[in-house]
Amino acid sequence: MSSRRKSREAVVKTLYQADLAKKDNISELLKEASEGASLDENSLLFAERLATGAVENLENIDSIISRLLTNWTPERLGYMERAILRMAIYEMKYESGTPGKVVLDEAIELAKRYCDIGSAKLINGVLDKVLGENDQQNRNDSTRLVVSLL
């Protein structure tokens, strides 16, 4: 398992625990979740950035989830599904270091590992919409840049 995958797994466990137990000490929860994962310093820093970023942007991330779910609300999702979506949407929207398709694939793998197949399909559908929105936004930004250069 790659170090980034281990980091994401620790983040999902952290977000799951924070949501389930209504705890807000993300650093402590991440430390507990990453025990035994053999994360190097860079992987731990990456995990900290994802976990704290997802929590800091929770309201916006949950509004994205609400908007993209069909006939569902984030509250109806299981804790693990919600944690995976929150982590992946944060990474897709706020982090620039990893291509969105990679984030989507990693989230699906986590869903297959921790959720049922229906949940993996739901997560795929939501994140595919996020990816499509990001691609459209990038195209719009590129068009504005070209027009401004003319």
NUFI-875530 format. One record per residue: y, z, x of N, C-alpha, C in turn; residue in one letter; chain. Coordinates in steps of 0.02 Angstrom, whole numbers, plus 50000, padded with zeros to 5 digits. Layout:
NUFI-875530
<n_py->Y n_pz->Z n_px->X ca_py->Y ca_pz->Z ca_px->X c_py->Y c_pz->Z c_px->X code->a unit->A>
...
end
This chain:
NUFI-875530
<n_py->49941 n_pz->50000 n_px->50042 ca_py->50000 ca_pz->50000 ca_px->50000 c_py->50062 c_pz->50000 c_px->50045 code->m unit->A>
<n_py->50110 n_pz->49957 n_px->50029 ca_py->50171 ca_pz->49952 ca_px->50069 c_py->50213 c_pz->50015 c_px->50062 code->s unit->A>
<n_py->50257 n_pz->50025 n_px->50111 ca_py->50299 ca_pz->50085 ca_px->50110 c_py->50349 c_pz->50081 c_px->50052 code->s unit->A>
<n_py->50373 n_pz->50022 n_px->50035 ca_py->50418 ca_pz->50014 ca_px->49978 c_py->50382 c_pz->50030 c_px->49913 code->r unit->A>
<n_py->50319 n_pz->50009 n_px->49907 ca_py->50280 ca_pz->50024 ca_px->49846 c_py->50270 c_pz->50100 c_px->49841 code->r unit->A>
<n_py->50255 n_pz->50132 n_px->49897 ca_py->50246 ca_pz->50205 ca_px->49896 c_py->50312 c_pz->50239 c_px->49876 code->k unit->A>
<n_py->50368 n_pz->50213 n_px->49900 ca_py->50433 ca_pz->50240 ca_px->49882 c_py->50445 c_pz->50233 c_px->49807 code->s unit->A>
<n_py->50432 n_pz->50174 n_px->49781 ca_py->50442 ca_pz->50163 ca_px->49709 c_py->50396 c_pz->50207 c_px->49667 code->r unit->A>
<n_py->50336 n_pz->50216 n_px->49690 ca_py->50289 ca_pz->50259 ca_px->49654 c_py->50316 c_pz->50331 c_px->49652 code->e unit->A>
<n_py->50342 n_pz->50355 n_px->49708 ca_py->50371 ca_pz->50422 ca_px->49711 c_py->50432 c_pz->50427 c_px->49664 code->a unit->A>
<n_py->50472 n_pz->50375 n_px->49662 ca_py->50531 ca_pz->50374 ca_px->49618 c_py->50509 c_pz->50377 c_px->49545 code->v unit->A>
<n_py->50460 n_pz->50338 n_px->49527 ca_py->50436 ca_pz->50338 ca_px->49457 c_py->50409 c_pz->50407 c_px->49439 code->v unit->A>
<n_py->50372 n_pz->50438 n_px->49483 ca_py->50346 ca_pz->50505 ca_px->49470 c_py->50404 c_pz->50555 c_px->49462 code->k unit->A>
<n_py->50456 n_pz->50546 n_px->49503 ca_py->50514 ca_pz->50589 ca_px->49500 c_py->50551 c_pz->50582 c_px->49433 code->t unit->A>
<n_py->50563 n_pz->50519 n_px->49413 ca_py->50598 ca_pz->50506 ca_px->49350 c_py->50557 c_pz->50529 c_px->49291 code->l unit->A>
<n_py->50492 n_pz->50520 n_px->49295 ca_py->50446 ca_pz->50544 ca_px->49243 c_py->50453 c_pz->50619 c_px->49235 code->y unit->A>
<n_py->50448 n_pz->50655 n_px->49290 ca_py->50451 ca_pz->50728 ca_px->49289 c_py->50519 c_pz->50752 c_px->49265 code->q unit->A>
<n_py->50573 n_pz->50720 n_px->49287 ca_py->50640 ca_pz->50739 ca_px->49266 c_py->50648 c_pz->50731 c_px->49191 code->a unit->A>
<n_py->50623 n_pz->50677 n_px->49164 ca_py->50628 ca_pz->50662 ca_px->49093 c_py->50584 c_pz->50710 c_px->49053 code->d unit->A>
<n_py->50523 n_pz->50718 n_px->49074 ca_py->50475 ca_pz->50760 ca_px->49037 c_py->50496 c_pz->50834 c_px->49036 code->l unit->A>
<n_py->50516 n_pz->50860 n_px->49094 ca_py->50533 ca_pz->50931 ca_px->49100 c_py->50607 c_pz->50944 c_px->49091 code->a unit->A>
<n_py->50646 n_pz->50892 n_px->49079 ca_py->50719 ca_pz->50898 ca_px->49071 c_py->50750 c_pz->50934 c_px->49132 code->k unit->A>
<n_py->50728 n_pz->50913 n_px->49191 ca_py->50754 ca_pz->50940 ca_px->49254 c_py->50803 c_pz->50891 c_px->49284 code->k unit->A>
<n_py->50851 n_pz->50918 n_px->49321 ca_py->50901 ca_pz->50874 ca_px->49351 c_py->50906 c_pz->50880 c_px->49427 code->d unit->A>
<n_py->50862 n_pz->50918 n_px->49458 ca_py->50862 ca_pz->50924 ca_px->49530 c_py->50819 c_pz->50868 c_px->49560 code->n unit->A>
<n_py->50848 n_pz->50810 n_px->49564 ca_py->50811 ca_pz->50750 ca_px->49583 c_py->50785 c_pz->50755 c_px->49654 code->i unit->A>
<n_py->50824 n_pz->50782 n_px->49700 ca_py->50801 ca_pz->50787 ca_px->49770 c_py->50738 c_pz->50829 c_px->49775 code->s unit->A>
<n_py->50737 n_pz->50885 n_px->49740 ca_py->50678 ca_pz->50928 ca_px->49742 c_py->50618 c_pz->50894 c_px->49709 code->e unit->A>
<n_py->50629 n_pz->50862 n_px->49653 ca_py->50574 ca_pz->50827 ca_px->49619 c_py->50547 c_pz->50771 c_px->49662 code->l unit->A>
<n_py->50591 n_pz->50734 n_px->49696 ca_py->50569 ca_pz->50680 ca_px->49739 c_py->50529 c_pz->50707 c_px->49798 code->l unit->A>
<n_py->50551 n_pz->50763 n_px->49825 ca_py->50513 ca_pz->50793 ca_px->49880 c_py->50442 c_pz->50809 c_px->49858 code->k unit->A>
<n_py->50435 n_pz->50839 n_px->49799 ca_py->50369 ca_pz->50854 ca_px->49772 c_py->50329 c_pz->50791 c_px->49759 code->e unit->A>
<n_py->50361 n_pz->50740 n_px->49730 ca_py->50326 ca_pz->50679 ca_px->49712 c_py->50303 c_pz->50639 c_px->49774 code->a unit->A>
<n_py->50340 n_pz->50646 n_px->49829 ca_py->50324 ca_pz->50607 ca_px->49889 c_py->50277 c_pz->50643 c_px->49937 code->s unit->A>
<n_py->50260 n_pz->50705 n_px->49922 ca_py->50212 ca_pz->50741 ca_px->49965 c_py->50146 c_pz->50704 c_px->49965 code->e unit->A>
<n_py->50119 n_pz->50693 n_px->50024 ca_py->50056 ca_pz->50659 ca_px->50030 c_py->50061 c_pz->50583 c_px->50031 code->g unit->A>
<n_py->50122 n_pz->50557 n_px->50019 ca_py->50131 ca_pz->50484 ca_px->50018 c_py->50144 c_pz->50455 c_px->50087 code->a unit->A>
<n_py->50154 n_pz->50497 n_px->50137 ca_py->50167 ca_pz->50475 ca_px->50206 c_py->50226 c_pz->50427 c_px->50209 code->s unit->A>
<n_py->50282 n_pz->50447 n_px->50180 ca_py->50341 ca_pz->50405 ca_px->50182 c_py->50379 c_pz->50417 c_px->50247 code->l unit->A>
<n_py->50397 n_pz->50363 n_px->50282 ca_py->50438 ca_pz->50370 ca_px->50341 c_py->50510 c_pz->50383 c_px->50319 code->d unit->A>
<n_py->50554 n_pz->50395 n_px->50366 ca_py->50623 ca_pz->50413 ca_px->50350 c_py->50659 c_pz->50358 c_px->50309 code->e unit->A>
<n_py->50651 n_pz->50295 n_px->50328 ca_py->50682 ca_pz->50241 ca_px->50291 c_py->50655 c_pz->50235 c_px->50220 code->n unit->A>
<n_py->50591 n_pz->50244 n_px->50211 ca_py->50561 ca_pz->50241 ca_px->50145 c_py->50585 c_pz->50299 c_px->50101 code->s unit->A>
<n_py->50592 n_pz->50357 n_px->50131 ca_py->50617 ca_pz->50415 ca_px->50094 c_py->50690 c_pz->50405 c_px->50074 code->l unit->A>
<n_py->50730 n_pz->50377 n_px->50118 ca_py->50800 ca_pz->50362 ca_px->50102 c_py->50804 c_pz->50311 c_px->50046 code->l unit->A>
<n_py->50762 n_pz->50260 n_px->50048 ca_py->50759 ca_pz->50209 ca_px->49995 c_py->50741 c_pz->50242 c_px->49929 code->f unit->A>
<n_py->50691 n_pz->50286 n_px->49929 ca_py->50670 ca_pz->50320 ca_px->49868 c_py->50726 c_pz->50365 c_px->49842 code->a unit->A>
<n_py->50760 n_pz->50400 n_px->49885 ca_py->50816 ca_pz->50443 ca_px->49864 c_py->50871 c_pz->50402 c_px->49832 code->e unit->A>
<n_py->50886 n_pz->50344 n_px->49861 ca_py->50938 ca_pz->50301 ca_px->49834 c_py->50919 c_pz->50276 c_px->49765 code->r unit->A>
<n_py->50856 n_pz->50255 n_px->49756 ca_py->50834 ca_pz->50232 ca_px->49691 c_py->50834 c_pz->50287 c_px->49639 code->l unit->A>
<n_py->50807 n_pz->50345 n_px->49657 ca_py->50802 ca_pz->50400 ca_px->49609 c_py->50871 c_pz->50425 c_px->49588 code->a unit->A>
<n_py->50914 n_pz->50439 n_px->49636 ca_py->50980 ca_pz->50465 ca_px->49618 c_py->51022 c_pz->50411 c_px->49583 code->t unit->A>
<n_py->51015 n_pz->50349 n_px->49604 ca_py->51052 ca_pz->50295 ca_px->49572 c_py->51031 c_pz->50285 c_px->49500 code->g unit->A>
<n_py->50966 n_pz->50289 n_px->49487 ca_py->50942 ca_pz->50281 ca_px->49418 c_py->50967 c_pz->50337 c_px->49374 code->a unit->A>
<n_py->50968 n_pz->50399 n_px->49400 ca_py->50992 ca_pz->50456 ca_px->49361 c_py->51068 c_pz->50450 c_px->49349 code->v unit->A>
<n_py->51104 n_pz->50432 n_px->49401 ca_py->51177 ca_pz->50426 ca_px->49395 c_py->51197 c_pz->50371 c_px->49346 code->e unit->A>
<n_py->51156 n_pz->50321 n_px->49338 ca_py->51172 ca_pz->50264 ca_px->49294 c_py->51128 c_pz->50263 c_px->49232 code->n unit->A>
<n_py->51100 n_pz->50321 n_px->49214 ca_py->51052 ca_pz->50326 ca_px->49160 c_py->51079 c_pz->50300 c_px->49093 code->l unit->A>
<n_py->51139 n_pz->50317 n_px->49076 ca_py->51168 ca_pz->50296 ca_px->49012 c_py->51171 c_pz->50220 c_px->49008 code->e unit->A>
<n_py->51195 n_pz->50188 n_px->49061 ca_py->51200 ca_pz->50115 ca_px->49061 c_py->51130 c_pz->50083 c_px->49061 code->n unit->A>
<n_py->51085 n_pz->50111 n_px->49100 ca_py->51017 ca_pz->50084 ca_px->49103 c_py->50982 c_pz->50090 c_px->49036 code->i unit->A>
<n_py->50989 n_pz->50147 n_px->49003 ca_py->50959 ca_pz->50156 ca_px->48937 c_py->50990 c_pz->50110 c_px->48885 code->d unit->A>
<n_py->51054 n_pz->50095 n_px->48892 ca_py->51085 ca_pz->50047 ca_px->48845 c_py->51057 c_pz->49976 c_px->48856 code->s unit->A>
<n_py->51042 n_pz->49959 n_px->48918 ca_py->51011 ca_pz->49895 ca_px->48933 c_py->50941 c_pz->49893 c_px->48902 code->i unit->A>
<n_py->50903 n_pz->49947 n_px->48911 ca_py->50836 ca_pz->49950 ca_px->48882 c_py->50840 c_pz->49944 c_px->48806 code->i unit->A>
<n_py->50886 n_pz->49980 n_px->48775 ca_py->50893 ca_pz->49978 ca_px->48702 c_py->50909 c_pz->49907 c_px->48678 code->s unit->A>
<n_py->50953 n_pz->49874 n_px->48714 ca_py->50974 ca_pz->49807 ca_px->48694 c_py->50918 c_pz->49756 c_px->48701 code->r unit->A>
<n_py->50874 n_pz->49766 n_px->48751 ca_py->50823 ca_pz->49716 ca_px->48765 c_py->50756 c_pz->49730 c_px->48730 code->l unit->A>
<n_py->50746 n_pz->49790 n_px->48706 ca_py->50685 ca_pz->49805 ca_px->48668 c_py->50691 c_pz->49775 c_px->48599 code->l unit->A>
<n_py->50636 n_pz->49748 n_px->48574 ca_py->50635 ca_pz->49721 ca_px->48507 c_py->50601 c_pz->49772 c_px->48461 code->t unit->A>
<n_py->50638 n_pz->49796 n_px->48412 ca_py->50612 ca_pz->49845 ca_px->48364 c_py->50589 c_pz->49910 c_px->48396 code->n unit->A>
<n_py->50618 n_pz->49928 n_px->48452 ca_py->50601 ca_pz->49990 ca_px->48487 c_py->50664 c_pz->50022 c_px->48511 code->w unit->A>
<n_py->50660 n_pz->50086 n_px->48527 ca_py->50713 ca_pz->50122 ca_px->48562 c_py->50683 c_pz->50153 c_px->48624 code->t unit->A>
<n_py->50724 n_pz->50169 n_px->48674 ca_py->50696 ca_pz->50201 ca_px->48734 c_py->50658 c_pz->50266 c_px->48719 code->p unit->A>
<n_py->50680 n_pz->50301 n_px->48667 ca_py->50648 ca_pz->50364 ca_px->48649 c_py->50577 c_pz->50354 c_px->48625 code->e unit->A>
<n_py->50561 n_pz->50296 n_px->48598 ca_py->50493 ca_pz->50282 ca_px->48574 c_py->50446 c_pz->50264 c_px->48630 code->r unit->A>
<n_py->50473 n_pz->50246 n_px->48688 ca_py->50431 ca_pz->50230 ca_px->48745 c_py->50399 c_pz->50293 c_px->48772 code->l unit->A>
<n_py->50343 n_pz->50286 n_px->48805 ca_py->50313 ca_pz->50343 ca_px->48840 c_py->50356 c_pz->50361 c_px->48900 code->g unit->A>
<n_py->50348 n_pz->50422 n_px->48924 ca_py->50387 ca_pz->50445 ca_px->48981 c_py->50377 c_pz->50400 c_px->49042 code->y unit->A>
<n_py->50315 n_pz->50380 n_px->49055 ca_py->50301 ca_pz->50339 ca_px->49114 c_py->50331 c_pz->50270 c_px->49107 code->m unit->A>
<n_py->50325 n_pz->50240 n_px->49048 ca_py->50355 ca_pz->50174 ca_px->49037 c_py->50430 c_pz->50176 c_px->49047 code->e unit->A>
<n_py->50461 n_pz->50228 n_px->49020 ca_py->50533 ca_pz->50236 ca_px->49026 c_py->50552 c_pz->50245 c_px->49100 code->r unit->A>
<n_py->50514 n_pz->50284 n_px->49137 ca_py->50528 ca_pz->50296 ca_px->49208 c_py->50523 c_pz->50230 c_px->49248 code->a unit->A>
<n_py->50472 n_pz->50191 n_px->49234 ca_py->50463 ca_pz->50127 ca_px->49269 c_py->50521 c_pz->50081 c_px->49254 code->i unit->A>
<n_py->50540 n_pz->50075 n_px->49191 ca_py->50595 ca_pz->50031 ca_px->49172 c_py->50661 c_pz->50055 c_px->49203 code->l unit->A>
<n_py->50673 n_pz->50119 n_px->49202 ca_py->50735 ca_pz->50145 ca_px->49230 c_py->50740 c_pz->50131 c_px->49305 code->r unit->A>
<n_py->50686 n_pz->50142 n_px->49340 ca_py->50686 ca_pz->50129 ca_px->49412 c_py->50697 c_pz->50055 c_px->49426 code->m unit->A>
<n_py->50660 n_pz->50012 n_px->49391 ca_py->50663 ca_pz->49941 ca_px->49404 c_py->50731 c_pz->49911 c_px->49384 code->a unit->A>
<n_py->50757 n_pz->49932 n_px->49328 ca_py->50822 ca_pz->49906 ca_px->49306 c_py->50877 c_pz->49929 c_px->49354 code->i unit->A>
<n_py->50873 n_pz->49991 n_px->49376 ca_py->50922 ca_pz->50013 ca_px->49426 c_py->50918 c_pz->49968 c_px->49488 code->y unit->A>
<n_py->50858 n_pz->49956 n_px->49513 ca_py->50851 ca_pz->49916 ca_px->49574 c_py->50875 c_pz->49845 c_px->49563 code->e unit->A>
<n_py->50860 n_pz->49816 n_px->49505 ca_py->50880 ca_pz->49747 ca_px->49491 c_py->50956 c_pz->49741 c_px->49483 code->m unit->A>
<n_py->50987 n_pz->49790 n_px->49451 ca_py->51058 ca_pz->49785 ca_px->49435 c_py->51105 c_pz->49812 c_px->49490 code->k unit->A>
<n_py->51082 n_pz->49861 n_px->49528 ca_py->51127 ca_pz->49896 ca_px->49573 c_py->51109 c_pz->49890 c_px->49647 code->y unit->A>
<n_py->51049 n_pz->49869 n_px->49663 ca_py->51028 ca_pz->49861 ca_px->49732 c_py->51022 c_pz->49786 c_px->49747 code->e unit->A>
<n_py->51044 n_pz->49766 n_px->49805 ca_py->51042 ca_pz->49695 ca_px->49821 c_py->50989 c_pz->49676 c_px->49873 code->s unit->A>
<n_py->50953 n_pz->49725 n_px->49898 ca_py->50908 ca_pz->49712 ca_px->49954 c_py->50841 c_pz->49681 c_px->49936 code->g unit->A>
<n_py->50821 n_pz->49683 n_px->49873 ca_py->50755 ca_pz->49658 ca_px->49854 c_py->50763 c_pz->49607 c_px->49797 code->t unit->A>
<n_py->50731 n_pz->49549 n_px->49804 ca_py->50735 ca_pz->49500 ca_px->49749 c_py->50708 c_pz->49529 c_px->49684 code->p unit->A>
<n_py->50740 n_pz->49510 n_px->49629 ca_py->50721 ca_pz->49536 ca_px->49564 c_py->50648 c_pz->49523 c_px->49546 code->g unit->A>
<n_py->50622 n_pz->49466 n_px->49566 ca_py->50552 ca_pz->49450 ca_px->49551 c_py->50504 c_pz->49499 c_px->49585 code->k unit->A>
<n_py->50522 n_pz->49521 n_px->49645 ca_py->50481 ca_pz->49570 ca_px->49681 c_py->50483 c_pz->49637 c_px->49644 code->v unit->A>
<n_py->50542 n_pz->49657 n_px->49622 ca_py->50549 ca_pz->49719 ca_px->49584 c_py->50508 c_pz->49716 c_px->49520 code->v unit->A>
<n_py->50512 n_pz->49659 n_px->49486 ca_py->50473 ca_pz->49650 ca_px->49424 c_py->50398 c_pz->49656 c_px->49439 code->l unit->A>
<n_py->50374 n_pz->49623 n_px->49490 ca_py->50303 ca_pz->49626 ca_px->49508 c_py->50282 c_pz->49697 c_px->49525 code->d unit->A>
<n_py->50323 n_pz->49733 n_px->49563 ca_py->50308 ca_pz->49802 ca_px->49582 c_py->50304 c_pz->49847 c_px->49520 code->e unit->A>
<n_py->50351 n_pz->49836 n_px->49473 ca_py->50352 ca_pz->49877 ca_px->49412 c_py->50289 c_pz->49863 c_px->49370 code->a unit->A>
<n_py->50268 n_pz->49801 n_px->49366 ca_py->50208 ca_pz->49784 ca_px->49328 c_py->50147 c_pz->49817 c_px->49361 code->i unit->A>
<n_py->50144 n_pz->49816 n_px->49427 ca_py->50087 ca_pz->49849 ca_px->49461 c_py->50086 c_pz->49924 c_px->49447 code->e unit->A>
<n_py->50145 n_pz->49955 n_px->49447 ca_py->50148 ca_pz->50027 ca_px->49431 c_py->50126 c_pz->50039 c_px->49358 code->l unit->A>
<n_py->50147 n_pz->49995 n_px->49314 ca_py->50127 ca_pz->50002 ca_px->49243 c_py->50052 c_pz->49993 c_px->49235 code->a unit->A>
<n_py->50023 n_pz->49946 n_px->49271 ca_py->49950 ca_pz->49937 ca_px->49267 c_py->49914 c_pz->49999 c_px->49293 code->k unit->A>
<n_py->49943 n_pz->50031 n_px->49342 ca_py->49911 ca_pz->50090 ca_px->49372 c_py->49918 c_pz->50152 c_px->49329 code->r unit->A>
<n_py->49976 n_pz->50160 n_px->49297 ca_py->49990 ca_pz->50223 ca_px->49261 c_py->49994 c_pz->50217 c_px->49185 code->y unit->A>
<n_py->49993 n_pz->50157 n_px->49159 ca_py->50000 ca_pz->50147 ca_px->49087 c_py->49944 c_pz->50102 c_px->49062 code->c unit->A>
<n_py->49945 n_pz->50087 n_px->48998 ca_py->49894 ca_pz->50041 ca_px->48972 c_py->49920 c_pz->49969 c_px->48977 code->d unit->A>
<n_py->49877 n_pz->49921 n_px->48963 ca_py->49895 ca_pz->49850 ca_px->48972 c_py->49952 c_pz->49829 c_px->48926 code->i unit->A>
<n_py->49955 n_pz->49858 n_px->48866 ca_py->50010 ca_pz->49843 ca_px->48821 c_py->50077 c_pz->49863 c_px->48850 code->g unit->A>
<n_py->50078 n_pz->49920 n_px->48883 ca_py->50139 ca_pz->49944 ca_px->48915 c_py->50160 c_pz->49897 c_px->48972 code->s unit->A>
<n_py->50111 n_pz->49874 n_px->49010 ca_py->50126 ca_pz->49828 ca_px->49065 c_py->50158 c_pz->49764 c_px->49037 code->a unit->A>
<n_py->50133 n_pz->49740 n_px->48981 ca_py->50162 ca_pz->49680 ca_px->48950 c_py->50232 c_pz->49693 c_px->48925 code->k unit->A>
<n_py->50244 n_pz->49751 n_px->48894 ca_py->50310 ca_pz->49768 ca_px->48870 c_py->50359 c_pz->49772 c_px->48928 code->l unit->A>
<n_py->50340 n_pz->49806 n_px->48981 ca_py->50383 ca_pz->49812 ca_px->49041 c_py->50397 c_pz->49744 c_px->49070 code->i unit->A>
<n_py->50347 n_pz->49701 n_px->49073 ca_py->50357 ca_pz->49633 ca_px->49098 c_py->50409 c_pz->49597 c_px->49055 code->n unit->A>
<n_py->50403 n_pz->49603 n_px->48989 ca_py->50449 ca_pz->49568 ca_px->48944 c_py->50521 c_pz->49592 c_px->48953 code->g unit->A>
<n_py->50531 n_pz->49657 n_px->48956 ca_py->50598 ca_pz->49684 ca_px->48964 c_py->50628 c_pz->49664 c_px->49031 code->v unit->A>
<n_py->50589 n_pz->49672 n_px->49084 ca_py->50616 ca_pz->49657 ca_px->49151 c_py->50626 c_pz->49582 c_px->49162 code->l unit->A>
<n_py->50586 n_pz->49541 n_px->49129 ca_py->50597 ca_pz->49469 ca_px->49132 c_py->50664 c_pz->49451 c_px->49101 code->d unit->A>
<n_py->50682 n_pz->49485 n_px->49047 ca_py->50748 ca_pz->49474 ca_px->49016 c_py->50804 c_pz->49497 c_px->49063 code->k unit->A>
<n_py->50795 n_pz->49553 n_px->49096 ca_py->50845 ca_pz->49577 ca_px->49144 c_py->50853 c_pz->49526 c_px->49200 code->v unit->A>
<n_py->50797 n_pz->49501 n_px->49225 ca_py->50798 ca_pz->49451 ca_px->49278 c_py->50834 c_pz->49388 c_px->49255 code->l unit->A>
<n_py->50821 n_pz->49366 n_px->49193 ca_py->50855 ca_pz->49308 ca_px->49166 c_py->50930 c_pz->49319 c_px->49160 code->g unit->A>
<n_py->50950 n_pz->49379 n_px->49138 ca_py->51022 ca_pz->49395 ca_px->49134 c_py->51054 c_pz->49394 c_px->49203 code->e unit->A>
<n_py->51020 n_pz->49423 n_px->49252 ca_py->51046 ca_pz->49423 ca_px->49320 c_py->51054 c_pz->49352 c_px->49347 code->n unit->A>
<n_py->51004 n_pz->49309 n_px->49334 ca_py->51008 ca_pz->49240 ca_px->49356 c_py->51067 c_pz->49204 c_px->49323 code->d unit->A>
<n_py->51077 n_pz->49215 n_px->49258 ca_py->51132 ca_pz->49184 ca_px->49223 c_py->51199 c_pz->49209 c_px->49250 code->q unit->A>
<n_py->51204 n_pz->49275 n_px->49264 ca_py->51265 ca_pz->49303 ca_px->49292 c_py->51279 c_pz->49273 c_px->49360 code->q unit->A>
<n_py->51227 n_pz->49265 n_px->49402 ca_py->51237 ca_pz->49234 ca_px->49468 c_py->51260 c_pz->49163 c_px->49463 code->n unit->A>
<n_py->51233 n_pz->49125 n_px->49414 ca_py->51255 ca_pz->49056 ca_px->49404 c_py->51328 c_pz->49054 c_px->49382 code->r unit->A>
<n_py->51347 n_pz->49099 n_px->49337 ca_py->51416 ca_pz->49102 ca_px->49313 c_py->51463 c_pz->49120 c_px->49371 code->n unit->A>
<n_py->51443 n_pz->49168 n_px->49412 ca_py->51484 ca_pz->49188 ca_px->49470 c_py->51492 c_pz->49130 c_px->49518 code->d unit->A>
<n_py->51439 n_pz->49092 n_px->49530 ca_py->51441 ca_pz->49034 ca_px->49575 c_py->51488 c_pz->48981 c_px->49547 code->s unit->A>
<n_py->51484 n_pz->48970 n_px->49482 ca_py->51527 ca_pz->48920 ca_px->49450 c_py->51600 c_pz->48940 c_px->49456 code->t unit->A>
<n_py->51615 n_pz->49004 n_px->49444 ca_py->51684 ca_pz->49028 ca_px->49451 c_py->51709 c_pz->49021 c_px->49523 code->r unit->A>
<n_py->51665 n_pz->49033 n_px->49571 ca_py->51684 ca_pz->49027 ca_px->49641 c_py->51700 c_pz->48954 c_px->49658 code->l unit->A>
<n_py->51658 n_pz->48908 n_px->49636 ca_py->51670 ca_pz->48837 ca_px->49649 c_py->51735 c_pz->48814 c_px->49617 code->v unit->A>
<n_py->51746 n_pz->48834 n_px->49555 ca_py->51807 ca_pz->48815 ca_px->49519 c_py->51869 c_pz->48844 c_px->49554 code->v unit->A>
<n_py->51865 n_pz->48905 n_px->49577 ca_py->51922 ca_pz->48936 ca_px->49610 c_py->51936 c_pz->48902 c_px->49677 code->s unit->A>
<n_py->51885 n_pz->48874 n_px->49709 ca_py->51895 ca_pz->48840 ca_px->49773 c_py->51926 c_pz->48771 c_px->49763 code->l unit->A>
<n_py->51919 n_pz->48743 n_px->49704 ca_py->51948 ca_pz->48676 ca_px->49690 c_py->52020 c_pz->48681 c_px->49679 code->l unit->A>
end
